[in-house]
Structures are given as structure tokens and as C-alpha cells.
Amino acid sequence: MSPMQTNEDQFASVYEQIPTSHYLIDSRRDSYYTGDYKLGLNFYSFSHNLSSWLNGSTEGAPPIDTMQAIRFAKEAGFDSVDITSYYIPGYDNLTMPTKSDEEIFAYARNIKQLCEELGIAISGTGVKNDFADPSEARRALDIQRVKYWIDVAAVMGAPVIRVFTGEISKDILSTDWETIAKERIVPALQACADYGALKGVKIGMQNHGDMTSTADQVIRILEWVDHPNIGVVNDTGCYKRFGDRTGIGYSWYDDIEAVLPYTVNFQVKKKPTSPDTDVQVDLEELFTRIRYSNYRGHIPLETLWVNSDPNHPNQLAEPPFEQIRNFLEQIRAASASTKTK
């Protein structure tokens, strides 16, 4: 890549985007919703603190365990929790579980029991995977891993499991986006959707600024998968031009709206682009667009930090309870203020 060449230029030959406007032609056929939404907490908001707990760390972010995080969510006024599988002891991003089935399923049952006792819903869970990887063995292992965590989700009572399509493949420039999507990503998602249907767990494909950076890519892959047991985890912080580092200058809200008919869960972030930028989400704009859709599910928030943030969890004396509560209040206020047009 020459010094003057941007990532967008580099990837133009492997992916031609269908404009988002194409998907918005009939986007507001539903009546404007004036009711309440169920607001949730995605546990990645405590990623640094939960990792300290799992690693037994005495340095960095103060630890919090998964059960403590559930109790905090209830106390803070959340309606639901999205319990990422990363924070179930025994989970690993690259291998099958490192603890016994007995230990993992017992922990999942304990999560379900605590949530039932507290009266807080479980909106979903999620795993890390890469279905775009050139290695067939890696993709096969990830399918096996997702199926295992679908079993755990079913025991825990999570209705949706979040999966990724995958990082932009190392061989993208020697082939093209559509070929990789159809030959690698789509069959993997179909296998997961089939298995999830047997277990009563919906597959939520999350757009993540990777092989699904645009609404067009999200929708095309869903159409190719063509399965009733898959939808989208609508990540409000990851829409951008394919290959760009950030979404600066991109029409994020149009993409969020275009994907709403396929949405089965959310991740609402403070920034609509990379967390190391200064652009803040316009929550009233976001909720106005959601209210024009037929989406009535949970809306979990997710807080992220970069190392330069003054309130980074590593610099705090306790987990970021205050920051999470503040973001919840902002979301609750935007939801309330948009009840009328």
C-alpha cells in the first residue's frame, strides 16, 4: 500500500458496497413505538475487572466476579444482563473449555438461579470466534466451540448467543469479500444456527467493524445464510467503511436503522465509532430510529475504555460502577424523551 493510499482504496477492489439508502426505502413502515424498552448491562463493561478476577490479579483493575456483577446490575436498576461467556470460568478464546463440563454447567445453573432470585432477566451471552480465518481447522474448532457455548447458554437461560463473522481475512486482497463470506462465514453460521435451533438459542451475528463493517455486509450475509434462527446483535459503535480504522465521517445511524428489521439484540456504546475518538453517541437520534422499527427486545449498554482515558478501570479504586450508572441514566433519559415524536 502506497503512503497516499487509504484502507478504503485498498479494499475497493474486493468489496463494492451497496449504498445503505437501498435498504432504507421502506424502513419506516411500522408505527412509532411509544412504550418502554428493557435496558440491560453487557458484562464486557466490566471487562478489565472481570479479567482481574479470572486471572487472580492483584494489580490493575479491582476485581469483580460474575455473580457480583449480576447483583450490581440489579441494584443499579438494569432490567437484564448479557453475561458474556468470557466470564464463565473455563472459557477460552482459542480452545475448548479448560474446566470440566460439570464445573461449567454448574456455574451456568448458578447464574440462572441468582438471576431468578433477584428478578433480573438474562438477555444473552456471547463468544469470540473467527469464521473468516483461512484455516479450515480453525473455523471447524470455532464451530465446535460455539456449539459448546450454545449448550451453556441453554442451561443458563440465555435466549441469544452473540457470534462474530471474523476479522478481515489475511488473504482478502488475493480473493474478495463475497467469496470469503460465502465459502467460509456462511456455512459456519448455518451450522451454528441449526444447532442453536435444536437448543432454543438464537444466533446473534454481531457487526464488529470486521468482515461486517457495513449494513450492506450484514444484510447480505444474513440473506445468504437464509435461516430463521439467526439475527443481528446491532453494535452501535462499529459501522464504518470496509477496511477503515474508524467510522469518522460515516453515516452510522443510517446503518443502525437499516439493520433494525434483523436485530435480535443490541450493544449500545458511548461512541458510534472507535473508542479512541471524541465523537459521542446521539442517544436521542438512536432511540428515535429504534422507535420507528418493530424492535421490542432488550437494549444492553456496553462501556469501553482506551488506555489514555482518565477514568480507565485500571486507575480506579473500585470497578467503574459510577460510569456505568451514568451511562444507564443517559440511555434511560433518551428512551423517555423520545416516547413522543
MIDREN-638981 format. One record per residue (C-alpha): residue in three letters; y, z, x. Coordinates in steps of 0.5 Angstrom, whole numbers, padded with zeros to 4 digits, always signed. Layout:
// MIDREN-638981
ALAYZX/...
//
This chain:
// MIDREN-638981
MET+0000+0000+0000/SER+0007-0002+0003/PRO+0012+0003+0004/MET+0016+0000-0002/GLN+0010-0001-0007/THR+0009+0005-0012/ASN+0003+0007-0015/GLU+0004+0003-0022/ASP+0005-0003-0018/GLN-0002-0002-0014/PHE-0005-0001-0021/ALA-0002-0006-0025/SER-0008-0011-0023/VAL-0013-0006-0025/TYR-0010-0004-0032/GLU-0006-0007-0037/GLN-0003-0002-0042/ILE-0003-0004-0049/PRO+0004-0001-0051/THR+0004+0006-0055/SER+0008+0002-0060/HIS+0002-0002-0062/TYR-0002+0005-0064/LEU+0004+0008-0068/ILE+0005+0002-0073/ASP+0002+0006-0079/SER+0002+0013-0075/ARG+0006+0017-0081/ARG+0002+0015-0087/ASP+0001+0023-0088/SER+0006+0027-0092/TYR+0010+0032-0088/TYR+0006+0039-0087/THR+0010+0045-0088/GLY+0005+0050-0087/ASP+0003+0055-0081/TYR-0001+0053-0075/LYS-0006+0057-0072/LEU-0004+0059-0065/GLY-0008+0060-0059/LEU-0009+0062-0052/ASN-0012+0058-0047/PHE-0015+0062-0041/TYR-0013+0058-0036/SER-0006+0061-0037/PHE-0010+0067-0033/SER-0013+0062-0028/HIS-0011+0066-0022/ASN-0012+0073-0025/LEU-0019+0071-0027/SER-0021+0068-0021/SER-0019+0074-0017/TRP-0024+0078-0022/LEU-0029+0073-0021/ASN-0028+0073-0013/GLY-0028+0080-0013/SER-0021+0079-0009/THR-0016+0085-0007/GLU-0011+0080-0005/GLY-0006+0075-0009/ALA-0006+0075-0017/PRO-0008+0082-0020/PRO-0015+0081-0023/ILE-0016+0081-0031/ASP-0023+0080-0033/THR-0025+0075-0039/MET-0026+0081-0044/GLN-0019+0084-0042/ALA-0016+0077-0043/ILE-0019+0077-0050/ARG-0016+0084-0052/PHE-0009+0082-0049/ALA-0009+0075-0054/LYS-0011+0080-0060/GLU-0005+0085-0058/ALA+0000+0079-0057/GLY-0001+0076-0064/PHE-0005+0070-0062/ASP-0010+0067-0067/SER-0015+0064-0063/VAL-0018+0064-0056/ASP-0020+0058-0052/ILE-0025+0061-0047/THR-0026+0056-0041/SER-0033+0056-0038/TYR-0030+0057-0031/TYR-0029+0065-0033/ILE-0036+0066-0035/PRO-0040+0069-0029/GLY-0045+0064-0026/TYR-0041+0058-0028/ASP-0040+0053-0022/ASN-0036+0046-0022/LEU-0041+0042-0018/THR-0047+0045-0019/MET-0052+0048-0025/PRO-0050+0055-0026/THR-0051+0060-0021/LYS-0053+0066-0025/SER-0060+0066-0030/ASP-0060+0064-0037/GLU-0061+0071-0039/GLU-0054+0073-0036/ILE-0050+0067-0038/PHE-0052+0067-0045/ALA-0052+0075-0046/TYR-0045+0074-0043/ALA-0043+0069-0049/ARG-0046+0073-0054/ASN-0042+0079-0052/ILE-0036+0074-0052/LYS-0037+0072-0059/GLN-0039+0080-0061/LEU-0032+0082-0058/CYS-0028+0076-0062/GLU-0031+0078-0068/GLU-0030+0085-0068/LEU-0023+0084-0066/GLY-0022+0079-0071/ILE-0020+0073-0067/ALA-0022+0066-0067/ILE-0025+0062-0061/SER-0022+0055-0062/GLY-0026+0052-0056/THR-0029+0052-0049/GLY-0029+0047-0043/VAL-0032+0045-0037/LYS-0030+0041-0030/ASN-0033+0034-0029/ASP-0032+0027-0027/PHE-0035+0022-0031/ALA-0032+0016-0027/ASP-0035+0018-0020/PRO-0038+0012-0016/SER-0044+0016-0015/GLU-0049+0016-0021/ALA-0053+0022-0018/ARG-0046+0026-0019/ARG-0045+0023-0026/ALA-0052+0025-0028/LEU-0051+0032-0026/ASP-0045+0033-0029/ILE-0048+0030-0036/GLN-0053+0036-0035/ARG-0048+0041-0033/VAL-0044+0039-0040/LYS-0050+0040-0044/TYR-0052+0047-0041/TRP-0045+0049-0043/ILE-0046+0046-0050/ASP-0051+0051-0051/VAL-0047+0056-0048/ALA-0041+0054-0053/ALA-0046+0054-0059/VAL-0048+0061-0057/MET-0041+0063-0056/GLY-0039+0060-0063/ALA-0034+0055-0060/PRO-0033+0049-0064/VAL-0031+0044-0059/ILE-0032+0044-0051/ARG-0027+0040-0047/VAL-0029+0035-0042/PHE-0025+0030-0037/THR-0026+0023-0036/GLY-0026+0023-0029/GLU-0021+0023-0023/ILE-0018+0016-0021/SER-0024+0013-0018/LYS-0024+0012-0011/ASP-0027+0005-0012/ILE-0021+0003-0017/LEU-0018-0002-0013/SER-0024-0006-0012/THR-0026-0007-0019/ASP-0022-0005-0025/TRP-0020+0001-0030/GLU-0024-0002-0036/THR-0031-0004-0032/ILE-0031+0004-0030/ALA-0029+0006-0037/LYS-0035+0002-0040/GLU-0040+0003-0035/ARG-0039+0010-0033/ILE-0035+0014-0037/VAL-0037+0011-0044/PRO-0045+0012-0043/ALA-0044+0019-0040/LEU-0039+0021-0046/GLN-0044+0018-0051/ALA-0050+0022-0048/CYS-0045+0029-0049/ALA-0043+0027-0056/ASP-0051+0026-0058/TYR-0053+0033-0055/GLY-0047+0036-0058/ALA-0048+0034-0065/LEU-0055+0037-0064/LYS-0052+0044-0063/GLY-0046+0043-0067/VAL-0041+0043-0062/LYS-0035+0037-0062/ILE-0034+0034-0055/GLY-0026+0034-0054/MET-0024+0029-0049/GLN-0018+0031-0045/ASN-0013+0027-0043/HIS-0011+0029-0036/GLY-0007+0024-0032/ASP-0013+0021-0029/MET-0017+0016-0032/THR-0014+0017-0038/SER-0007+0018-0037/THR-0004+0014-0043/ALA-0005+0014-0050/ASP-0008+0007-0050/GLN-0013+0009-0045/VAL-0015+0015-0049/ILE-0016+0011-0055/ARG-0020+0005-0052/ILE-0025+0010-0049/LEU-0026+0013-0056/GLU-0027+0006-0059/TRP-0032+0004-0054/VAL-0036+0011-0055/ASP-0036+0010-0062/HIS-0039+0017-0064/PRO-0037+0021-0070/ASN-0038+0028-0065/ILE-0032+0026-0060/GLY-0025+0027-0061/VAL-0019+0029-0056/VAL-0016+0035-0053/ASN-0009+0033-0054/ASP-0006+0035-0047/THR+0002+0035-0048/GLY+0003+0035-0040/CYS-0001+0030-0038/TYR+0002+0023-0041/LYS+0004+0018-0036/ARG+0004+0011-0033/PHE-0003+0010-0030/GLY-0003+0012-0022/ASP+0004+0015-0022/ARG+0004+0022-0020/THR+0009+0025-0025/GLY+0011+0023-0032/ILE+0018+0023-0031/GLY+0021+0017-0035/TYR+0015+0016-0039/SER+0015+0017-0047/TRP+0011+0023-0047/TYR+0012+0025-0055/ASP+0010+0017-0057/ASP+0003+0018-0053/ILE+0002+0025-0056/GLU+0003+0022-0063/ALA-0001+0016-0062/VAL-0007+0020-0060/LEU-0006+0025-0066/PRO-0011+0022-0071/TYR-0016+0023-0066/THR-0014+0030-0064/VAL-0019+0036-0065/ASN-0016+0041-0060/PHE-0009+0042-0056/GLN-0007+0044-0050/VAL+0001+0045-0050/LYS+0004+0046-0044/LYS+0011+0048-0042/LYS+0013+0042-0038/PRO+0011+0035-0041/THR+0010+0032-0034/SER+0008+0035-0027/PRO+0009+0043-0027/ASP+0013+0042-0020/THR+0018+0038-0024/ASP+0024+0041-0028/VAL+0023+0038-0035/GLN+0022+0043-0040/VAL+0018+0041-0047/ASP+0022+0040-0053/LEU+0018+0044-0058/GLU+0021+0042-0064/GLU+0020+0035-0062/LEU+0013+0036-0061/PHE+0012+0040-0068/THR+0016+0035-0072/ARG+0011+0030-0069/ILE+0005+0034-0071/ARG+0007+0036-0078/TYR+0007+0028-0079/SER+0000+0028-0078/ASN-0006+0031-0081/TYR-0008+0035-0076/ARG-0009+0042-0078/GLY-0013+0045-0072/HIS-0012+0051-0067/ILE-0006+0050-0062/PRO-0007+0053-0056/LEU-0002+0054-0051/GLU-0003+0054-0043/THR+0001+0056-0038/LEU+0001+0053-0031/TRP+0005+0055-0024/VAL+0006+0052-0018/ASN+0007+0056-0011/SER+0014+0056-0011/ASP+0015+0059-0018/PRO+0019+0066-0017/ASN+0014+0069-0022/HIS+0008+0066-0020/PRO+0002+0071-0021/ASN+0001+0072-0014/GLN+0008+0075-0014/LEU+0007+0080-0020/ALA+0005+0087-0020/GLU+0000+0085-0027/PRO-0002+0079-0030/PRO+0003+0074-0033/PHE+0003+0078-0040/GLU+0010+0077-0041/GLN+0011+0070-0039/ILE+0005+0068-0044/ARG+0008+0072-0049/ASN+0015+0069-0048/PHE+0012+0062-0049/LEU+0008+0064-0055/GLU+0014+0066-0058/GLN+0018+0060-0057/ILE+0012+0056-0060/ARG+0012+0060-0066/ALA+0019+0059-0067/ALA+0019+0052-0066/SER+0013+0052-0071/ALA+0017+0056-0076/SER+0024+0052-0075/THR+0020+0045-0077/LYS+0017+0047-0083/THR+0022+0043-0087/LYS+0025+0036-0084/
//
